[in-house]
Amino acid sequence: MFTRLKRLAAATALLLAPAANADGIVDNVNGITLDAKGAVVRFEALQIDPYGKVVALYAKGQKRPKKLVWRLDLKGATIVPGMIDAHGHFMGLGFQQLQLDLSATTSLDDALARIGDYAGKSRAKWVLGRGWNQEAWKLGRFPTAVDLDRAVSDRPVWLERVDGHAGWANSKALELAGITAATKDPAGGRIERDASGRPTGVLVDAATELVAKVVPQPTPRERNAAFLAAQQKLLSLGITATADMGTTIDDWETMRGMADIGQLHLRILSYAHGVDTALRVAGAGPTPWLYGDRLRMGGIKLYADGALGSRGAWLKADYSDAPGNKGLGFLTDDQLLNLMARGAMDNFQLAVHAIGDRANQQVLDAIEILSETYKGDRRWRIEHAQVIDPKDLPRFAKLGAIASMQPVHQTSDRTMAEARLGPDRLAGAYAWRTMLRDGTRIAFGSDYPVESPDPWAGWAASFTRQDASGNPPGGWRPEEKLTREEGWAGFTIGAAYASFADDKIGRLAPGLWADFLILDRDPLSVSPAELRDTKVVETWVGGRRAWGAKP
């Protein structure tokens, strides 16, 4: 028996060991990538080693090596590096696929009809979902528990707003959470109330925890299903790596568990949900790269404020459409500084959510102070960086702070931002060109599931500043447009750099992973509308097909 096992082990070792020069090649392609400086590189063949890394790119007419184990002839099809989403919420996307999705609703009545229909088909004790947006409904107010009771009154209902910074509860949910007129607003949160002080059903930012804490937690089976749904969605869109902004301990355990059984097929660049989570998961410093560079917790995600849509973004002056309200600062200056210092002490990368101009100033001030002690290549990140006082814009480059932004937020938020800010405060809003000109490093993503994770829509928005309908003509504040290549860099080399992964992914070059896409068109030669309609034929990660028509 022992001899048979030894023979089997030896045979397995022979199968797994790479043969000399046992590379393969993806040949006869319209290959396009960027180099480390963002210049376009074209090639006709891509050689891949047995481990899944790029050996060489071959230009037209350049001789290929003779000793190859396999050759894939793509007959002129276009291949590009895999897209990287620099800011997403992985498990949130998965649960969005499995729960009620209200992101396409166009009115309150439309939403209530879908909620009622969904509840009628569901046996769950709670009706859960997300994606509502009172701005898209042109409602002129937040929805209420009374509104929601019209759809479902016999069970608790809890629905997250599209930006994840507010929630909508029916009366049953408010009752189970014990929320009454006597309930005080928590720090960093707000309970929307009527003229008599009674809760209306919408809770903003930290106040959402009052309901969230009584919502039943997902089972392990539901978590696994959400993981697979998110991964399938991202791979189908050509996303081979994603930053996960706010990984919880439960999220991390799901990711590790799925990876342990061979079900992790893309790369997850994890940022822990707060300092405590990072210390519990990773200990005294970032985790190593795991599972063939497919998973790493290298950073910590913190929040400085909320979002514009729920008027939780922290502004220096009052909201133009809500006098007396400047939004919500989640942390005092000292609290933020202390949390960032605690993470930096153990060499975690810090990524701080900041949307309003006051929040962005707060984070920049903290970075300036910390930079005196924590030197070297820190790559401080500010997530969203949407509304910035023009005088603070140059500070990003000066302090080495990465602006991690989402082009689709600009196209989705345009009219709402104009209403929230007024015309005088738009100069520093979504200021991509100004930042790049200042020397700021930019990384692009989508903030899924707040927005669709579709990177082709984000790329098109980056150099048109127009939505899918081509509005507004000429683009919104067109002086802040990027070039097509600069927009692409945000989703590839910029996003890789922002997560300390630029020595592994982000472009196709010798020594980097062979993460690439086979597309139905050349993204550099089509119109913006055609770019938005790009179809991914196959997605390859580490030299292996991870998604596509073929098994």
N, C-alpha and C positions, 0 to 999 in steps of 0.2 A: 504493500500500500504506500509506504513512504517513498519507494523508488518511483512509483507511478506519479505521485505528487511532485517529485523533483523533476521528472520529465515534463509534466504539464507546465510547471513554473518556467522551465527552460524554454519551452515552445512559446509560451506567452511572452517572455522577455524578447525572443527573437521577433515576434510580431510587433511589439511595441517599440523596439529599438529602431531609430532611423538608419536607413542604409546610407552609405557614402553618396553624397551628391543627390540624395533622394528628394530633390525639390520638384515642385510642379509649376506650371505656368498658366496664367489666364492670358490668352493671346488673341490677336486680331480685334483690339478694342479701340474705341475712342476714349482714351484715358485722360482724365483731367484731375489735377490736384493743385494745391498751393504749396509753396515752399515755406520755410520757417519765417520769412519776411513778408509773406502774403502775395508773392508773385505767382502767376499762373504757370504751371508746368504741364505739358501735354506728353503723352506716351502711348505706345501701341501694344505693350505687353507688360505683365506684372508677374515677377517670379516670387514664389512663396516657399519658405523652407518647411520641413516636416512639423515644426512646432507652431506654425501659423504666423510667422513674421515675414515681412518683406525682405527679399534678398536684393532685388534690383528692379529698376524700371528701364524699359527698352524703348528708345525712340524709333520712328519709322526708318526701316532699312537696317537697323542695328542687328547684328547676328545674335541669335539665341543660343544658350548652352545646349550641348548634345545630350548630356546625361540627365534626363528628366523622367520621373515616374509617371506623371500624368500631364495632360495638356487639355485645356478647355478653350475651344474656339468659339468666341462670342460673335463672330461674323459682323464686326463693326459696331456692336452695341456700346453705349456709353457707360463707363464706370467712374465713380467719384468716391472720395473718402466717406465713411459713415458720418452722419450728422450727430452732433452732440448737443443735448439740451442742457444748458448751464443752470437752469432753475426749474425744477418740477417737484411734484409730490407723488411719489411712485404709488404707494398704497392707496392714496386718495383717488388716483386715476382708476385703479382697479375697482374700488368700491363704487365709483361713479358708473362703471360699466354694469354693475350688478344691482344698483339701487335706482330709485326714481330720478330721472334727469330732467330738469326743468330749463336747461340752458337754451332751448329753442322756442320757449313760450313767448308769445308776442303781446299778451295782455293778462290781466289778473283773472278774467273769466276763463281764458285758455288754460292758465295754470291750474285753477280750481277744478276744471273738467278733467285734466290729466291726473291730478291728485286723487280725485274721487274714483276714477277708473282704475288707477293703480291699486288703491286701497281695497276696491272690490275684488280684485284678483289675488290679493296677498293675504296670507294667514298669519303674518308676523304680528307680534304684540305691539310693536311700534311701526309707524310709517316713517321711513327715513329716506332722505334724498338731498339734492343740492341743485344749484344752478339758477335760482330765481334772481331777477334783476328788475327792480321797480323802475329803473331808468329806461330799460328797453320796453317796458309796458307803458311808458309815458303816464305813470300813475300820479305823479306829483306828490307822493307821500310814500311812507313805508306801508306794506300790507299789515293786517292786524290778525289777532287771534279770532276775532269775530268773523272776519273774512274766511279764515281757514276752517272754522267750525261749520261753515256752509257745505264744505266738501266732506269733512270727517269730524265727527263729534264723539264717537263711541270709543275711540282709541287715541292714544297720544300721537301727535305728529311733530316731527322736528326736521326742518329743512334749512340747510346752510345756504347763505347767499352765494352768488357766483364767485366772489372774491375770497370766500372762506372767513371773512371778518365780521359776519353777522349771522344770526340764525332766526328763524321764524317758527314760533310754536303755536299750537292751538291751545284752547283753554284746558284740555285734559293734561297736556304736557306741563303747562304752567302750574297746575294744581299738584301734579306729582313731584315737581321740583320745589314746591313750597314757595313760589314766587308771588308775593302780594305787594300791596302799596307800601307796606312797612319794610320791604326788602331794600337794603341800601345798595347803591352802585358799588361794585368792587373797584379796587385800584386798577386803572387801565381799561375800564369797561363802562358801559352805559346801558341802562334799561330804558327803552323808549316808553314814555308814559303819556297818558291823556291829560286834559286840563285839571283833572281831579287828583292826579298823581298815581293813578292805577296803571299797571303794566299793560301795554297794548299788544304785546306778543312778539315784538322784535327785540333782540338783545345784541349788543355790539361789542366786539372784541372780547375782553376778559369776562364780560358778563355771560358769554355763551357757555362758559363752564358750569354755570348754575343749572343748566338743563343737561349739558353733555354728561355730567357726572351720574345722572340717573338713567341714561340710555344704556340698554344692555350692550355689553361688549361683544364684538364678533367672535365666533368660535374659531379654533384652529383650522377647521375645514373651510370656513368662509374666508379666512385670511389667505389660505393657499389658493383658493379660487380667484381672489382679488389679485394676488401676485401674478398668476398666469394670465389673467385678462389684461393687466397693465402691460406686461411684457409683450404679449401678442400685438397689442395696439401700437406700441412704440416701434417694434421691429417692422411692422407692416408699413410704417411711415418712413422708414429709413433711419431711425435713431438707434445707433449702436452703443451709445453711452449716455448716461444721464446723471446729473447731480440730483440727489434726493435731499431736499431742504427740509429738515426737521424729522429725521429718522428717530422713532421711538424705540424703546427696548423691545416691545412686541414686534415692531416692524423688522428690526435687526434679526430677531430670532426666526421670523418667517423667511427672510432672505437667506440666512445661513442654512435653515432646514431645507429649503428648495435647492440651494446649491449643493448640499450634501448628497442629494439624490440625482444630481446631474441635470437639474431643471433651470439653472441660471444661464441664460444664453446671451444676455447683453452685459454691459458694464455699468455698475452702480457706484457712483462717487458720493459716499454718504456724509452728510453733515448732521450731527446729533442734535436732537431736540433739547437744547440747553446744556449747560455745563455738567449737571449731575448725570445726565444720560451718557455723555461722553466718558466720564470717569468710571461709570458702572460698566459700560461696554468695553471700552478700549484701555482703561487704566491710565497709567502715566504716560500718555502720548498716543499718537495715531496708531491704528492697527497696521500691520503689514498688508501689502497687496495679497489678496487671497484668490484661490480658484483661477489661477492663470491670469492674474490682473483683472478679474471681473468684479471684485468687491473690496472696498476699503472705506473705513471710517477715518477720514483725515481732518475733519473740521467740526465746528460747532455753529449752529444757527441760533441767533438771537433776534429779538424784535424790539425796535425802537418806537414804532407807532402802528396804526391801522391802515385803512385804505380810503381812497377818495370817495368811492361809491357810497360807503356807509358813513362818510364824514368822520372817519377815525384817523385819517392821515393828519399828522401834527404840523400845523402851519405857524409861521411867524405872525401872521395877521389873520383876522377873522375870515371865515368862508364868505365869499361874495354873496352866496345864496342862503346864508344862515348867520346873520350878524350875531356876535356874542359867542360864537363857537369857533375855537381854533383847533378842534380835533383832540386826539388823545396821545399824550406822551406816556409810554408804558413804564419807563424807568427814569429815575432821577439821573443827573449827570454822573454822580458818584456811583450809583448802582451799576450803570452801564460800564463805567470804567473798571470797576472791581470785577465784574463778570468777564470782561474781555481780558483783563490781566490774568485772571485765574486760568483761562483757556490758553493764553499765550505762554504762560509759565511752563506748560507741558507740551509746547510746540504744536498745539492744535491751530489750524487755520480758522480765523474768525470771519463769519459771514453774517452781516446784520441787516435785517429788513428795515429800510427807511424809504418812505414815499414822500412825505411832506418836507418842505424846505427847512423847518425847524428840526425835524428828526435827522435829516442829512447833515445839518450843521453839528448836531450833537455827536453823531458818529465820527465825523471828520475831526472834531475837537478831541475826542477820545483817542483816535489813531495818532494824532499829533503828539499827545502826551505819552502814549505807550511807545511810540517810535524812539523816544529818548532812551528807553530801557531795553526794549525787545528789538534788536537790530537784525540785520541780515535779510534774507528773502522771505518775507512774511506773507506777501500777497493778500493783504487785508481786502475783504470784499464788502461792498455795499450793494445789497439786493434791491433791485427796482430803480433806485436813484431817479425817481420820476420828476419831482418838482424841486428844483434847486435854485437858491438865490444866486443870480449870475456872479456875484463876487466870490461865491464858494466853488464855482466850477473849476478854476485852475488848481484848487487844493487837491483834487483827486490825483492829478499827475504828480504834483509836488510831493505828496505823501505816499505815492506808490499804491493808491487804493484802486482796486478794480471796480469798474461800473458794470455790474451784472444786470442787464436790462432785457426787456421783452418787447420787440417791435410791435407785436399785435396788441399790446396794451395801448399804444399810441392811437392805433386805428379804432380800437373799441371805445376808448375813453375820451376821444377828441371833444365831442360836444359837451359831455358831462364835465370834463376838465375846464372848458371855457366857462361853464356856469359856476363851477365851484370856485374858480380862481379869479375870474374877470380878466380882461385883456392885458392889464398892466403886469401880471405875474406869470405870463406865458413864456417870457424870454429864456428862462432856465428850465423849461419843461421838455422832457424827452429830447435833450440837446445832444444828439449823437455826434453830429459833425463838429460842434464846438469842442466836445470832449476829445475826440480823436485828434483834432488840430492842436489841442493843448498837450497831447502826448499821453492821454489816459488810455490804459488798457481796457478794452471792451469785450465782454462776453455776452452772447445772446442765448435766450431760451424762450420758453412760452408761459411758464408758471402754471402748467397744466395741473389739475383739471379746471383751474379758473378760466383758462383759455384752451382751445384745442391744441394738442401737442404737435400739430402739423408744421414741420419746419419749413416747408415750401411756401406757405402763406407768410410765415415770419420773415423769411428771406426776401420775398417780394415787397413786403411792407418796409423793409429796411432801406431800400433805395428808391421807393416811390412815395412813401408816406401817404398811401392811399389804401382804402379797404378793397374788398373783393369786387365791389361795384365800380371801382375807379373814382371814388369820392374821397376828398374834394378834388376837383380838376386841378392838376398841377401839383397836388400834394399839400398837406397841412404844414405850414411853416416850412416851405421847401428848402430854405437855406440850411436846414438840418439833415437833408438827405445824405446818405452814403452812396458810394459807387456800388455796383453789383458785386464786385470782388470783395470790397470791404464788408458788405453784409454777409457774404459767404464765410469770410474769415471769422466773424463773430460766432457762427455756429460750428466752427471746426477748430482752427488753431487757437482762437481766442478762448473758446470754452474749455479746451484742453489745458491751456496755460492757467486758467482761473482755478483749476483743481489740482495743480501740480502734476498733471498727467501728460504734459507736452513732450516728454521723453518716451511716451508709449503710444499715444493716439493723436488724432487731429489732422493728420495728413498721411499720404502714402509715400514712404521713403525707407531706404534700407535701415533695418534694425527696429522699425516700429511695427506694431501689430497690423496684420492685413485685414483691417476692418473696412469693408467697401460695399458699395451699392451698385447694382445693375439697374439702369434707368431706361425709361422709354423715350427719352429725349436728352438733348444737350442743354443743360441749364444755363449755359453762358450765351446761348444764341437764340433763345426764344423770348417772346414778349412776356411782360410781367403776368398777364392773365394765363398764358401757357405755362409759366413757371409754377403758378399756384396749382395747376392741374397735373403736375408731374406725378407719374405713377412709378412706384418702386416695383421692379420685376423680381429681384432677389436681394436679400440682405445677408452679407457674410460678416462673421465676427471671428477674428483669429484664424483666418484662412479656411473657415468651415461655413457651409451654408446654414444660416440660422432661421431664415424665413424665405418663402417663395413658392413658386408653383411646383418645383421639384422637391421630393422628399430629402 
